[in-house]
Amino acid sequence: PTEVPVYHWGDIDEGGFRIASVLAKEAIKAGHVIKPWQMHPDNVPVEHRCPASSNTVNKMVHFAEAAGWASLGEAIAAAKFTVEQESLA
């Protein structure tokens, strides 16, 4: 049902946001809006953060915006790091 929320928990890196952008397009087709789960920079402990290049950050922001997450893209642009979600589990 369309009232059931759909979440994506992916790596906070280019691939995680690229996957989110693809899933977001498919979710829209099914009448859903996909939401990020634990992908905001504030959710990541400092010791798990890996500095990201400008190119990587720009791609992450692009794909976050493509997923419909502009405010998350802004946070990623300011944070400038990546993290594998497995390190957070």
MDAnalysis code that builds the backbone (N, CA, C; Angstrom):
import MDAnalysis as mda
import numpy as np

u = mda.Universe.empty(267, n_residues=89, atom_resindex=np.repeat(np.arange(89), 3), trajectory=True)
u.add_TopologyAttr("name", ["N", "CA", "C"] * 89)
u.add_TopologyAttr("resid", np.arange(1, 90))
u.add_TopologyAttr("resname", ["PRO", "THR", "GLU", "VAL", "PRO", "VAL", "TYR", "HIS", "TRP", "GLY", "ASP", "ILE", "ASP", "GLU", "GLY", "GLY", "PHE", "ARG", "ILE", "ALA", "SER", "VAL", "LEU", "ALA", "LYS", "GLU", "ALA", "ILE", "LYS", "ALA", "GLY", "HIS", "VAL", "ILE", "LYS", "PRO", "TRP", "GLN", "MET", "HIS", "PRO", "ASP", "ASN", "VAL", "PRO", "VAL", "GLU", "HIS", "ARG", "CYS", "PRO", "ALA", "SER", "SER", "ASN", "THR", "VAL", "ASN", "LYS", "MET", "VAL", "HIS", "PHE", "ALA", "GLU", "ALA", "ALA", "GLY", "TRP", "ALA", "SER", "LEU", "GLY", "GLU", "ALA", "ILE", "ALA", "ALA", "ALA", "LYS", "PHE", "THR", "VAL", "GLU", "GLN", "GLU", "SER", "LEU", "ALA"])
u.atoms.positions = np.array([
    [0.822, -1.210, 0.000],
    [0.000, 0.000, 0.000],
    [0.857, 1.262, 0.000],
    [0.359, 2.296, -0.607],
    [1.146, 3.529, -0.720],
    [1.389, 4.207, 0.624],
    [0.599, 3.897, 1.632],
    [0.824, 4.516, 2.946],
    [1.952, 3.852, 3.737],
    [2.458, 2.736, 3.253],
    [3.586, 2.068, 3.907],
    [4.869, 2.808, 3.533],
    [5.629, 3.293, 4.535],
    [6.862, 4.024, 4.215],
    [7.929, 3.097, 3.626],
    [8.743, 3.668, 2.742],
    [9.830, 2.931, 2.108],
    [11.128, 3.667, 2.445],
    [12.094, 2.932, 2.986],
    [13.365, 3.523, 3.396],
    [14.521, 2.870, 2.651],
    [15.609, 3.639, 2.519],
    [16.852, 3.127, 1.949],
    [17.961, 3.413, 2.940],
    [18.669, 2.347, 3.319],
    [19.851, 2.502, 4.162],
    [21.029, 2.002, 3.349],
    [21.802, 2.923, 2.850],
    [22.938, 2.564, 2.020],
    [24.207, 3.196, 2.532],
    [25.283, 2.834, 1.894],
    [26.556, 3.463, 2.225],
    [26.453, 4.959, 1.988],
    [27.127, 5.705, 2.805],
    [27.188, 7.157, 2.608],
    [28.400, 7.397, 1.722],
    [28.209, 7.054, 0.449],
    [29.234, 7.233, -0.570],
    [28.521, 7.363, -1.916],
    [29.300, 7.503, -2.961],
    [28.711, 7.691, -4.289],
    [27.756, 6.549, -4.645],
    [28.181, 5.322, -4.416],
    [27.358, 4.164, -4.763],
    [26.058, 4.113, -3.981],
    [26.112, 4.397, -2.698],
    [24.912, 4.375, -1.870],
    [23.871, 5.375, -2.344],
    [24.339, 6.549, -2.734],
    [23.400, 7.573, -3.219],
    [22.969, 7.308, -4.658],
    [23.834, 6.718, -5.451],
    [23.443, 6.339, -6.821],
    [22.334, 5.291, -6.761],
    [22.493, 4.291, -5.918],
    [21.460, 3.275, -5.737],
    [20.167, 3.927, -5.253],
    [20.267, 4.842, -4.313],
    [19.081, 5.534, -3.803],
    [18.340, 6.263, -4.917],
    [19.086, 6.883, -5.834],
    [18.421, 7.623, -6.915],
    [17.643, 6.689, -7.834],
    [18.183, 5.497, -8.078],
    [17.487, 4.503, -8.909],
    [16.254, 3.984, -8.171],
    [16.425, 3.646, -6.903],
    [15.290, 3.156, -6.122],
    [14.193, 4.206, -5.994],
    [14.582, 5.471, -5.862],
    [13.593, 6.547, -5.743],
    [12.712, 6.633, -6.980],
    [13.312, 6.483, -8.157],
    [12.532, 6.520, -9.400],
    [11.537, 5.367, -9.444],
    [11.971, 4.196, -9.019],
    [11.081, 3.029, -9.011],
    [9.998, 3.173, -7.945],
    [10.350, 3.727, -6.804],
    [9.371, 3.931, -5.740],
    [8.257, 4.866, -6.201],
    [8.628, 5.913, -6.927],
    [7.634, 6.856, -7.435],
    [6.650, 6.148, -8.360],
    [7.162, 5.263, -9.189],
    [6.288, 4.507, -10.096],
    [5.255, 3.691, -9.325],
    [5.615, 3.257, -8.123],
    [4.723, 2.449, -7.294],
    [3.901, 3.303, -6.329],
    [4.018, 4.628, -6.452],
    [3.243, 5.529, -5.605],
    [3.871, 5.830, -4.257],
    [5.158, 5.583, -4.126],
    [5.864, 5.822, -2.863],
    [6.916, 6.916, -3.026],
    [7.339, 7.423, -1.900],
    [8.498, 8.309, -1.839],
    [9.493, 7.619, -0.923],
    [10.674, 7.357, -1.444],
    [11.692, 6.676, -0.643],
    [12.364, 7.689, 0.283],
    [12.648, 7.248, 1.499],
    [13.265, 8.114, 2.501],
    [14.607, 7.515, 2.921],
    [15.571, 8.384, 3.229],
    [16.859, 7.862, 3.703],
    [16.738, 7.375, 5.148],
    [17.457, 6.308, 5.447],
    [17.489, 5.780, 6.816],
    [18.937, 5.815, 7.301],
    [19.175, 6.621, 8.323],
    [20.493, 6.708, 8.950],
    [21.599, 7.097, 7.956],
    [21.273, 7.948, 6.988],
    [22.267, 8.355, 5.985],
    [22.688, 9.814, 6.144],
    [22.210, 10.478, 7.160],
    [22.596, 11.876, 7.399],
    [23.969, 11.898, 8.069],
    [24.814, 12.836, 7.700],
    [26.150, 12.905, 8.327],
    [26.110, 12.951, 9.855],
    [25.085, 13.556, 10.413],
    [24.987, 13.640, 11.870],
    [24.805, 12.269, 12.522],
    [24.389, 11.269, 11.751],
    [24.205, 9.914, 12.281],
    [25.505, 9.123, 12.363],
    [26.595, 9.687, 11.835],
    [27.847, 8.941, 11.720],
    [28.854, 9.393, 12.784],
    [29.266, 8.477, 13.653],
    [30.299, 8.835, 14.634],
    [31.588, 9.265, 13.927],
    [32.265, 10.214, 14.506],
    [33.469, 10.793, 13.905],
    [34.500, 9.723, 13.539],
    [34.649, 8.712, 14.381],
    [35.685, 7.700, 14.135],
    [35.402, 6.826, 12.915],
    [34.206, 6.889, 12.357],
    [33.867, 6.090, 11.170],
    [33.966, 6.884, 9.867],
    [34.222, 8.158, 9.957],
    [34.221, 9.036, 8.784],
    [35.536, 8.951, 8.007],
    [35.412, 8.822, 6.675],
    [36.574, 8.814, 5.780],
    [36.491, 10.039, 4.879],
    [37.514, 10.879, 4.866],
    [37.476, 12.069, 4.017],
    [37.194, 11.700, 2.559],
    [36.397, 12.535, 1.901],
    [36.024, 12.295, 0.502],
    [36.573, 13.407, -0.381],
    [36.930, 13.044, -1.606],
    [37.398, 14.043, -2.569],
    [36.229, 14.928, -2.997],
    [36.542, 16.079, -3.535],
    [35.505, 16.984, -4.041],
    [34.673, 16.311, -5.112],
    [35.326, 15.546, -5.977],
    [34.613, 14.844, -7.037],
    [33.594, 13.859, -6.456],
    [34.004, 13.099, -5.454],
    [33.103, 12.142, -4.812],
    [31.947, 12.853, -4.124],
    [32.255, 13.919, -3.411],
    [31.204, 14.679, -2.727],
    [30.206, 15.222, -3.745],
    [30.698, 15.770, -4.843],
    [29.802, 16.309, -5.863],
    [28.880, 15.234, -6.430],
    [29.399, 14.041, -6.636],
    [28.573, 12.937, -7.148],
    [27.549, 12.500, -6.104],
    [27.966, 12.451, -4.852],
    [27.027, 12.090, -3.793],
    [25.883, 13.097, -3.717],
    [26.213, 14.367, -3.797],
    [25.195, 15.423, -3.762],
    [24.260, 15.284, -4.963],
    [24.825, 15.066, -6.135],
    [24.017, 14.896, -7.342],
    [23.000, 13.769, -7.175],
    [23.456, 12.614, -6.713],
    [22.563, 11.470, -6.576],
    [21.581, 11.641, -5.419],
    [21.980, 12.329, -4.353],
    [21.041, 12.617, -3.264],
    [19.912, 13.502, -3.785],
    [20.258, 14.494, -4.578],
    [19.236, 15.368, -5.163],
    [18.349, 14.596, -6.132],
    [18.942, 13.687, -6.905],
    [18.165, 12.866, -7.844],
    [17.192, 11.956, -7.100],
    [17.529, 11.588, -5.868],
    [16.642, 10.767, -5.046],
    [15.547, 11.599, -4.392],
    [15.651, 12.932, -4.535],
    [14.670, 13.818, -3.919],
    [15.060, 14.287, -2.534],
    [16.334, 14.148, -2.214],
    [16.828, 14.478, -0.890],
    [17.772, 15.689, -0.933],
    [17.275, 16.834, -1.387],
    [18.119, 18.026, -1.545],
    [18.755, 18.465, -0.229],
    [17.990, 18.451, 0.858],
    [18.560, 18.900, 2.135],
    [19.650, 17.939, 2.622],
    [19.494, 16.660, 2.350],
    [20.549, 15.699, 2.696],
    [21.781, 15.945, 1.830],
    [21.567, 16.280, 0.564],
    [22.681, 16.632, -0.317],
    [23.470, 17.806, 0.224],
    [22.774, 18.800, 0.755],
    [23.447, 19.965, 1.337],
    [24.294, 19.550, 2.547],
    [23.749, 18.657, 3.358],
    [24.491, 18.190, 4.540],
    [25.727, 17.396, 4.127],
    [25.596, 16.584, 3.082],
    [26.724, 15.805, 2.564],
    [27.806, 16.748, 2.020],
    [27.372, 17.785, 1.303],
    [28.320, 18.753, 0.743],
    [29.127, 19.435, 1.846],
    [28.484, 19.705, 2.953],
    [29.178, 20.358, 4.064],
    [30.067, 19.386, 4.834],
    [29.645, 18.129, 4.951],
    [30.367, 17.142, 5.762],
    [31.628, 16.615, 5.076],
    [31.544, 16.363, 3.771],
    [32.692, 15.926, 2.958],
    [33.356, 14.620, 3.433],
    [32.542, 13.605, 3.727],
    [33.109, 12.310, 4.068],
    [32.240, 11.187, 3.546],
    [32.787, 9.978, 3.561],
    [32.054, 8.775, 3.199],
    [32.132, 7.802, 4.369],
    [31.272, 6.796, 4.309],
    [31.317, 5.726, 5.308],
    [30.552, 4.518, 4.774],
    [31.062, 3.342, 5.042],
    [30.367, 2.096, 4.698],
    [29.366, 1.818, 5.817],
    [28.112, 1.579, 5.442],
    [27.075, 1.386, 6.473],
    [27.354, 0.185, 7.371],
    [28.096, -0.794, 6.877],
    [28.417, -1.957, 7.710],
    [29.202, -1.565, 8.964],
    [29.965, -0.477, 8.875],
    [30.751, -0.059, 10.033],
    [29.862, 0.562, 11.119],
    [28.620, 0.859, 10.764],
    [27.706, 1.486, 11.711],
    [26.799, 0.479, 12.402],
    [26.748, -0.736, 11.889],
    [25.811, -1.735, 12.438],
    [26.240, -2.248, 13.787],
])
